[in-house]
Amino acid sequence: MKYVCDAPGGKTWFRMETEAEAEQESALMRHAVAKHFRLAKDKAKGSYKPTSTVSFEQNIGLEAHLQRQMPLFLTLRSRSGDGLATAMLPPGGDETPGFRIIIVGADNGDPYNGQADAIQVLASHFGLTLAREHCFPYR
């Protein structure tokens, strides 16, 4: 996981970069982020165009392409490593028309109850509006 930013109360946002990390998040938080991570990765892989025709060089730019094209999958952790919230933001954390930002807690619960301050820090970090009515899909 890659550090993103700190939040109040000793909490920290991290970016999930691998399927294994997404699987761990799914198990910890009891939701399906790993499925969404795999789907996004497969879609991004499908849009990759190698710059070389030499077989062993074809995947040289793939990882950078995936980082640019995939949504950001983030986890909020407590100081002791407990999972508190999971977020899916647009690629690069940039405002993207039509992209559905999703933020959920454990068991797809409402993360805004108890984590609103940390979500606001994430919003400020990326310059996004992360209002409950737009980001929590299970009202």
C-alpha positions as CSV (number, residue, x, y, z in Angstrom):
1,M,0.0,0.0,0.0
2,K,1.1,3.5,-0.6
3,Y,0.7,6.4,1.8
4,V,-1.8,9.1,0.7
5,C,-2.5,11.4,3.7
6,D,-3.0,11.6,7.4
7,A,-6.4,12.2,9.0
8,P,-7.5,13.3,12.5
9,G,-7.3,10.9,15.3
10,G,-4.2,9.0,14.1
11,K,-5.9,7.7,11.0
12,T,-4.2,7.4,7.7
13,W,-5.4,7.0,4.1
14,F,-3.5,4.5,1.9
15,R,-3.8,3.5,-1.8
16,M,-4.2,-0.1,-2.7
17,E,-1.9,-1.0,-5.5
18,T,-2.2,-4.7,-5.9
19,E,-5.0,-7.3,-6.2
20,A,-3.6,-8.9,-3.0
21,E,-4.1,-5.7,-1.1
22,A,-7.6,-5.4,-2.5
23,E,-8.3,-9.0,-1.4
24,Q,-7.1,-8.2,2.1
25,E,-9.3,-5.1,2.2
26,S,-12.4,-7.2,1.1
27,A,-11.7,-9.7,3.8
28,L,-11.1,-7.1,6.5
29,M,-14.0,-4.9,5.6
30,R,-16.4,-7.7,4.4
31,H,-17.3,-6.1,1.1
32,A,-16.5,-6.6,-2.6
33,V,-13.7,-4.0,-3.3
34,A,-11.5,-6.8,-4.7
35,K,-14.0,-7.6,-7.4
36,H,-14.2,-3.9,-8.4
37,F,-10.4,-3.7,-8.4
38,R,-10.0,-6.7,-10.7
39,L,-12.7,-5.3,-13.1
40,A,-11.0,-1.9,-13.2
41,K,-7.6,-3.5,-13.8
42,D,-8.9,-5.7,-16.6
43,K,-10.5,-2.7,-18.3
44,A,-7.3,-0.7,-18.0
45,K,-5.2,-3.6,-19.3
46,G,-7.6,-3.8,-22.3
47,S,-6.8,-0.3,-23.3
48,Y,-3.0,-0.7,-23.1
49,K,-1.2,-0.4,-26.4
50,P,2.5,-1.6,-26.2
51,T,5.0,0.8,-27.8
52,S,7.3,-2.1,-28.9
53,T,6.7,-5.1,-31.0
54,V,9.5,-7.0,-29.3
55,S,7.8,-9.6,-27.1
56,F,9.9,-9.1,-24.0
57,E,9.5,-5.3,-24.1
58,Q,5.7,-5.2,-24.6
59,N,4.8,-4.8,-20.9
60,I,7.4,-2.2,-20.0
61,G,4.8,0.6,-19.8
62,L,1.9,-1.5,-18.6
63,E,2.2,-0.7,-14.8
64,A,2.4,3.0,-15.4
65,H,-0.6,2.8,-17.8
66,L,-2.6,0.9,-15.1
67,Q,-1.7,3.6,-12.5
68,R,-3.0,6.3,-14.8
69,Q,-6.1,4.6,-16.0
70,M,-7.5,2.8,-13.0
71,P,-9.6,4.4,-10.3
72,L,-7.9,5.0,-7.0
73,F,-8.8,2.4,-4.5
74,L,-8.1,3.7,-1.0
75,T,-8.4,2.4,2.6
76,L,-8.7,4.4,5.8
77,R,-6.8,2.7,8.7
78,S,-6.6,3.4,12.4
79,R,-3.3,3.8,14.2
80,S,-3.5,0.0,15.0
81,G,-4.3,-1.0,11.4
82,D,-8.1,-1.5,11.8
83,G,-10.0,-0.9,8.6
84,L,-12.4,2.1,8.9
85,A,-13.5,3.0,5.3
86,T,-12.8,2.1,1.7
87,A,-13.0,4.6,-1.2
88,M,-13.0,4.4,-4.9
89,L,-12.0,7.7,-6.5
90,P,-11.5,8.7,-10.2
91,P,-8.2,7.9,-11.9
92,G,-5.5,10.3,-10.6
93,G,-8.0,11.6,-8.0
94,D,-9.2,14.1,-10.6
95,E,-12.8,15.3,-11.0
96,T,-14.2,13.1,-13.8
97,P,-17.7,13.7,-15.2
98,G,-19.8,10.5,-15.0
99,F,-17.4,8.7,-12.6
100,R,-19.3,7.3,-9.6
101,I,-17.2,7.9,-6.4
102,I,-18.0,5.3,-3.8
103,I,-17.1,5.3,-0.1
104,V,-18.2,2.6,2.2
105,G,-17.5,1.2,5.7
106,A,-17.3,-2.4,6.9
107,D,-20.2,-4.6,5.6
108,N,-21.0,-1.7,3.1
109,G,-22.1,0.4,6.1
110,D,-22.2,4.2,6.2
111,P,-18.6,5.4,6.8
112,Y,-19.7,9.0,7.4
113,N,-20.9,7.9,10.8
114,G,-17.6,8.2,12.7
115,Q,-15.3,8.9,9.7
116,A,-16.7,12.2,8.2
117,D,-13.6,14.1,9.4
118,A,-11.3,11.7,7.7
119,I,-13.4,11.7,4.5
120,Q,-13.2,15.5,4.5
121,V,-9.4,15.4,4.7
122,L,-9.4,13.0,1.7
123,A,-11.7,15.4,-0.2
124,S,-9.4,18.3,0.6
125,H,-6.3,16.3,-0.4
126,F,-7.6,15.6,-3.9
127,G,-9.7,18.8,-4.3
128,L,-12.9,16.8,-4.6
129,T,-16.4,17.0,-3.0
130,L,-17.1,13.8,-1.2
131,A,-20.6,14.4,0.1
132,R,-22.5,11.4,1.6
133,E,-25.4,11.9,-0.7
134,H,-23.1,11.4,-3.8
135,C,-20.6,8.9,-2.5
136,F,-22.4,6.4,-0.2
137,P,-24.5,4.2,-2.5
138,Y,-26.6,2.5,0.2
139,R,-28.7,5.3,1.6
